[in-house]
Amino acid sequence: MLVGRDQEKKIIDRLLKSDKAEFLTVFGRRRVGKTFLIREHLSEKIVFDFTGAFEADTSIQLYNFYSQFQRLKPNQGDISPPKNWSEAFDLLTDFLLTFANESKKIVVFIDELPWLDRPRSGFITALEYFWNQHGSKMNHLLFITCGSAASWIIKNLVNAKGGLYNRVTQHIDLKPFTLAEVKLFCQENNLKFTEIQIIQLYMALGGIPFYWQAVEKGKSVEQVIDSLCFKTGGLLTAEFKPLYHSLFGNAENHIAVVEALAKHPYGLNRTQLLKSSNLQDGGTFNRTIENLTNSGFIKMLAPFGKKSKGAVYRIVDFFSTFYLKFIAGNVSDRTNVWQNLASKSNYAAWSGYAFENICLTHLPDIHRALGISGVFTNVSSWQFKGNDEVGGAQVDLVIDRNDGIIHLCEAKFTNSEFIITKEYNATLRKKRTIFQHITKTKKMVVTTLITTYPAFQNKYYNEEVHSEITADVFFDTK
């Protein structure tokens, strides 16, 4: 059944109640549940449902379109297959006109629409004409397009400059499940994981519904990860490259950027990323970064007090990071592979920045826990390399509030209660002092802990920690 997606369902339901034609486009990375959302939520309202084929010639796409049309109207033997997309949309228009007296919205759903736009296919031109001449005048129509190629949809539909300029009436950027939605999914599917176990799995799988559907009941976290990621033939053992090639043309460029960032999980600036990825500066590189950002694989964090100059790019796709860190080169018929890898020293470093990525992708929960949901904030990172006067310091998550407070956030992933030692207290105090001195901010600067388990409130905690957020806030469904 459809779990979560409450905001998206509200948007769709609002469009269904509209008294005019609506053009909705849905985008998001592969396996995130776009198609399932539309078909499950609108199953009784879809009158035409068609899916583009990956890298298929236009003649094949047109044949598939015609075949689907024939299934809906099987007695139309005198209608010839369309020779181009203009003729195909004419067939669709005639079909939709038969619903002209409908009092409620009907839905046309074209899935993987970017795959239909083959070179010299004329698809965009035909789509423009269909919507401008016919679709936009059908007040009973909700026209939905969907695709994993987010950048294509943003460029050609959402931000279109030609005949489709400002024609999309609503768009949905479908994100992976949050931890709260994963918990709901586990409850619906009788998966008995604790919250900390869900976090451990999330750091490997992310919030991709398709991956969670493959989780078997009764297995431990270690067994699940072993069977999906390390056992020969496991669902995710060969997922990495097809994931990128299904989304992007020239996917090797995107893979190069992701591989570079995976080696530097706390991020690289543009100059560093160009050097590390061995790519050339220019339009292709810019489009690659834009594609990965739009699709949710990487995130740009501007330095504190700046808009974009010196911005750091950081990989935030959990599966890609986990694959490059652990899965690649470790797939075999052995058992307990993950149990062995998780016992090594590099596990602690990986789990640390994976938990930081959870914080970066659940910022609304952090704001709510701090009681600042209604306060305007800027979220950034900050780094100072040091000089002759003071040493260097780095804060990976800075929340700058408009009401005069700055939170220097410290994320700590532990399997038990976290203890602040005298040495760690000194480190936190040093960071805060250097931040205040270098930035010359007039705002109150405080240290905020984000932990999996509550920190032990000893004297060192009380001296330096202003506020603490525990991971249970990520599971709040409010």
N, C-alpha and C positions, 0 to 999 in steps of 0.2 A: 504494500500500500504506500501511498504518497506520505512521506514523513517530513515535517517541517515546511519550509518554503512559504511561511505564512504571509510575508510581505508581498512575495511574487503572486500568490493566489489572489490577494486583495487587488493588486493592479489589474490582473486578468479579469476579475469579476467586475471591476469598475468599467472596463472596456466593453464587457458584454451588455452592460446597462446603458451604454451610450446611445444617443439617438442619431449618430452619424457614422459614416464608414471609419474604421480604425485600422491602422497599419502598425502592427507590433513586430519588433525584431528582437530575438533572444540570442545572446552569444555567451560563450564561456568555453573553457578548455574541454578537451576530449574527456569523456567518461563522467562529466560532472552532473549529468542528469537532465539536460535540456529537453531532450525528446520525451523522456519519461514524464516530466512535469506537464508538458502540453497534452500529451495523449492521455494521461491519467486524469488530469483535471478537466479536460474538455472532451472526453471520449464520446459523449452523446451529442455533441454539437458540431463535430468535424464532418463536413460533407465531402471534402476532397483532401486527401493526404498523400503527399508525394515526396520521395527522398532522392536527392542527387546521388550519383555514383562517383566514387573517388577516381579521378584521372581518366574517366571514360570519355570517349569521343562524343561530340555533340550529336551525331547520328544515333548513338546508343541511348543518350539521355532523352532524346525526342521519342525514340521507340518506347522507352520505359514510361514516359509521360502518357503517351497514347494508350499503352496497355492498361495503365491505371484508369484512364478515362473510360476505356471500353468495359472494364469491370463494373464501373458505376452505371454505365448505360449500355448494356450488352446488346441491345437491339438496334444499334446505330451502325449497321453494316455498310451503309452507303457513304459513311464518312471516311475519307482517306487519311492516312497518317500524315502528320504535319511535316513539311519540308524544312521549316525553320521555327524559331521561337515566336515569331509574330503569329504564325498560324496556330501554334500550340496555345497561345494565350487567347486567341479567338475562340478556340474550342472551349476553353475554361469560361470565357465570358458568356457564351451561349448557354452553358450549363448553369451558371449562377443566375442568369435571368429567369430560369424556371422557378427560382425561390423568391421572386420579387414580392410576392404577397405574404411572405413570412412575417409574423409580428415580432419574433425574437431573432437574435443574431445567429447567423450561420458562420462557421469557421472554415477557412481554407488554410491548410498547414503545408508549407513547403520546407522540408528539412534539408540540412546541408546545402543550402542555397548557393554558397560560394563555389561549390564544386560544379555548378551548372555554367559558370562564367568562363568557358574555355576560350582560348584565343580565336578571334574572328567569328565567334558564335553569334554575336548580335544579341546576346541575352539581356544585357542591361538596357539596351534601347527598347527591346520588346517589353520588358518589365515596366519601364517608364511609361510607355504608351498605354499599356493595360491599366495601370493605376490612374494615370491622369485622365484618360478618356472614359474609362468604365468603372474600375473598382472604387474610386473616390466618390462616385455618385450613387453607390449602392449602400444606402443607410443601414441595411440589414447585414452588412459584411464585416467580419473581423478577419483581416488578412494577416497571417503570422508566418514570418520567415525565421529560420533558425540556422545556426552554423557554429562550428568550432573555430573557424578562422576569424578571430575577433577583429583583427586589424582590417581585413577585407570588409567586414560589415560596417565598422566605424567609418572607413573611408568612403565606401560606395553607397551606404544607406544613411547612417546616422548623420554623417557630415558631408553628404553628397553635395556637389557643386553644380550638377547639371539638371536634368529633368526631374530628378528625385530630390532636389533641394527642399528641405523642410517638409518632406512628405511623410516621413515616419512620425507617427503620433505618439509612440511610446517605445522605449527600449528597456530591456532587462539584461543586466550584466550578471549572469548567474554564477555565484561564487561557490566554492566547495562548502560542504557542511561545516558549521561551527562545531565546537565541542558539545554544546548544548544539543544541537541537532543530531550529532552522532549518538549521544546518550539516549535520545528518543528512539533513534533507529535500533539501538541495542535492545531497548525495552520491547519494541514491537516485534523483534525477531528472536526474543528469548535468549539473548546473549548476556550472561551474568557478570560481565566485567565490572570491577570497581572503577571509581573515577580515575585513580592513579594508573590503573591498567589501560583505561581508554586513552589517557595521555600518552602512555608508552607506545601504544599502537598508532596513535595519531602522528607521533613524531616520525614514524616510518611510512605510513600510508597517506597521511594528510586526511582531508575531509572528502575524499572522492567516493561517492556512493557505490560505484561499480566495484571498487576494491573491497569495500566493507561487505558487499553482498556475498563475497567469496569466503568470508570468515566463517569457519565451522563452529557450531555449538559444541561446548564441552572441552574445547582445546584451550591451553594456556596461551599467554601472550607469546612466549618463546616458540611454542608449537605452531601457532598461526603464522608468525613471521618466517619460520623455517619452511613451512609448506608452500607459502606464497612466493617467497623471495629467494630461497636458496636451494630448494629441491629441483632437480632436473625436470623441466616441463611445468614448473610452477607458474601461476598466472602472471606474475610480475617479473619473472626472470628475463624476459625478452621484451619488456614493455617500453624501455627507455627510448630507443631510436624511433620505433614506429609512432610513439607519442608525438614527437617533434615533426616527423615527416608528414604526418596526417594533418598537421596544423599549418605548416609554413612551406612556401617554396624556398629553395636554397637553404634547407634546414640545417646543413652542416655549419653554416654561420651561427645559427641560434645555439646549436650544440656546443660550438667552440666557446661562446660566451658563457653558457651555463657551466661547462667544465672548468673554465677559468675561475668563475665565482665560487664554485664548489671547493676549490683549493684555498680560497680566501673567504671563509664564511662570514667574516665581519665586514666584508665589502671592499670594493675597489672604486677609485674615482675613474673618470673617463680615460685619462692618460694611462693609468695603470691597467685598466681593462683592455685597452687597445694593444698594449704590449704583451699582456698575459695571454690574450686570445689569438695573437698573431694575425689580426685582421687589419685592413687598411681603413684609415679615417675617411669619412665621406658619407654620401647618401645611403649606401647599402648598410653601413654600420649603424647609422641613425635609425633606419627602418627596422633593423634587427632588434635594437634596444626598445624601440617603440612597440614592436610586435610582442616581445617578451613581457613588457610592462603591461600592455593591454590585456594579455592573456593570463596575467597573475603569476607568472613564473619568477619575476624579479620585482624588486621595489626600490624606488629611488628615495633616499633619505638626505634631505638638505642639511648642511651643517647648521648648528645653532646660530641664529641671528642673520642667516643668509637665505636667499630665495633658491638659487640653483647652482651658483658658482661653487665648485668644489664638492658637488653632490657625490654621495657614495651610492653605488648600486650593490644591492644585496640579494642573493638568491633566497626566496621564501617558499619555493615549492618543496614540500617535505619529501615526496617520493624521489624527485630528481637528486636531492642532496643525499638521501639514504642509499639510492642506487650507486651513485658515484663513490660514496664513502665505503660501502660495505658489500653490495651485491656483486658489482663488476669483478670478475675473476674468482668468485667464491661459490659459483653454482656447481653443484655436484650431487652424487647420490648418497653422500654422507648424511648422518643424522646429527642433530643438536649443533648445527653450524652456528646459529645465532647465539646460543648459550655460550659457546666458546668465544666468539667475537666480542660479546658483551662483557666478558671478564677481563678484557685487555684495557690498557691505559687510555687508548684513544676514544673509548666509549664515553668516558666522563666529559671530555672536551666536546664531542659531538652532541651528547644529551644537553649540555649547557647551551650551545647556540641553537639547538632545535627548540628548546624551551623558550629562548628569547624570540624565536620566530613565532611561536604560539602567542606570545605577548604582542608582537607587531601585528598579527592577524586578528587579534581580539581586543583591539583598542577600545571599542565602545564599552566592553565589559569592565575594563580598567577604569575608564572615566566614571562609569556608574558606581563602582566600588569606592572611588574617591569622593563621590558626591558632587561631581563637576560636569554632569551630562549637559547642563544648561549653560556652561561657561565656555567661551571661545578659547581654543587652545591651538598652539603650534607644536607638532611633534617632530623631533629632529634627533640627530646624533651630535656628538661633540668630541673633538680630539685636539690635544695640544702636545706637541712633540718635545717641549721643554726648551729651556734656554739657560743662560748663566745664572739667572736669578732663582728660578724654580724648576722642578722636574716635570716630566711629562705626565699626562693623565688622559683617560678616555672614558666616555659615558656613551653607551650604545642606544639609550632611550631617554630622551629629555622631553618632559611635558611642560611647556611654557604657557602658563595661564594668564589670561587678560586681567584677572583680579589680583595680580601682584605676587604670585607664588610660582616657583619653578621646582618641579620634581626631578631629581636625578634618580632614575630607576635602576635597581640592581635585581636582575632575575636570577634565581637560584633553584636548580633542579636537584632535589635530593629524595632519597627513598625513606627518609625518617625526619624527625624534627631537626631543624637547622640551628646550629649553635654559632653565635658570633663570638669569636675569640678576641683577645686583646689586639692581636696583629691585624685581624680583619677590620676591627673598629678603627684602627689607625689608618688603614687604607681608605676606608669610606670617608673619614674626616679629611684626609689629605686631598682626595678627589674634590670634595665640596669646597675646600679652601682654595685650591688652585682654580677651580671653575669661577668662583666669585672674584678672585684677583685678576684673572686674565680677561674675563668678559666684562668686568666692571659693572655688572648688573646692580640695579638698585632694588631688585625684588628679593623677597625672602627665598632662600635656597634650602631645600630640605631633601633628605634621603628617604626614598620609598623602596621597601623590599617587596618583591613579587616572588612567592615561594610555593612549592608544591605542598609542603607541610608547614604549620606555624613555626616560626622561629622561637627558640627558648628565650624568654624575656629576662636575661641576666643584666648585670650593671652595664655591660658594653652595649647591649641592645638599647637600653633606656637612655644612654648618653647620646647615641647618634641616630637611631631610627625614628623618623617622624611619623610614618604610617606604614602599614603592611597590608598587602593583598595576598590572599591565599587562593590556590587554583580552583577552589570550589566555586568562585565567582564566574568562572568560564562555563559552568554548567547550569547557571541560572536561566530559566526559560522565560522570565518576565520581560 
